[in-house]
Amino acid sequence: MSKSILLIIGGGIAAYKCLDLIRRAKERGIDSRTIITKAGTEFVTPLTVSALSGHKAHTDMFDLGSETEMGHIQLTRMVDLVVVAPATANLIAQAAGGLASDLASTSLLATDKPVLMAPAMNVRMWNHPATQRNVARLKADGVHFVGPNEGAMACNEYGPGRMAEPLEILAAIEALILGPQPLKGVHALVTAGPTHEPLDPVRFLGNRSSGKQGYAIAAALAAAGAETTLVSGPVAIAPPAGVKLIKVETAHEMLAATESALPVDVAVFTAAVADWRPEEIASGKIKKTSGPPPSIKLATNPDILASIARAKLRPRLVIGFAAETENVVVQAVQKRSKKNCDWIVANDVSHGVFGADRNKVHVISADGSEEWPEMDKHDIANRLVARIAKALETAA
Ligand code: C5P
């Protein structure tokens, strides 16, 4: 099941970093519900926040007594964690004093979920005994803190008070909501996206792979604690946080990048590698003439999965994907032995899986075939990573 947070955005210049936090959390399968304090709306707009999170951004600019708004308290119960970022001196003081004078402070008082605060304020405000007293009281109440970091501040002073970076906050969020990391110490490799095989400087052969499933798997592996390298063909999605990204264009580049990432414990091959490439790449743009259209002579690309599955440094667990349009399981069983991989995740692509957010797969291993219900690609990634963790644990 995917995780969610309630992000309370306070009124500080660091509020802009929350936009990146929401985006990166989403890539890792963490949904963000949001409340922006009145002061927070001076720094980020509800429109931007709701566009990024995909949900209405609640603000303090309403009547707390109104029945429709009372429902927002429910938000604090639905989520796995409440995050306050930036946690201003005022929000910290309100929470420490148990005040419920607006939606943000009311939510902090009403929640039964863990709370994480990312303070951000002027260095003197942070060092003030009142703030330090409030922080100590909140810590005693069980509130978690990430940062503040030390550095140059927007107010031209230097010292502690800078809000932690989005990736640091995300790591703290994951540590709190994902619990133990079963893949700590494990090295993982994922290939994702299509490859582009050039014909000339402006044209290429490619395919419709969006990279979504592979990116979700890389994110889930990293969230489970694995040191993850993602070798990706050209895609339009942002890389997951905490993952080492190697961008490539062609199958040959993907093979070289994959080989250079070895040794790893587990490798997941989700890339839709072009089976063929133009045998020759024209040095200039091929000109349109009045004669017959040019014909393209193709050469066979290397099979990256098959090559790594037979390599000297073969990962302990090699997982391939198989996109089929008919006899999905039968084809995938054959592919598993032909390519010497441990598992094949097979999906039926006759109904437009490429680019979609959901997928339906069969997982084929030496133990037989397992049919999974249709799920969000992030949920498939999480379930696959749980299976990987179990397999590596058994093999260890
Ligand atoms: O043979 P087919 O392309 O259907 O096999 C799919 C699986 O093999 C996927 O895991 C894909 O990432 C991998 N593959 C590869 N290199 C190729 C072709 C496929 O790694 N050239």
Residues whose N, C-alpha, C, O or C-beta is under 5 A from the ligand:
A	BS01	C5P	F269 T270 A271 A272 V273 A274 N301 P302 D303 I304 L305 I319 G320 F321 A322 A323
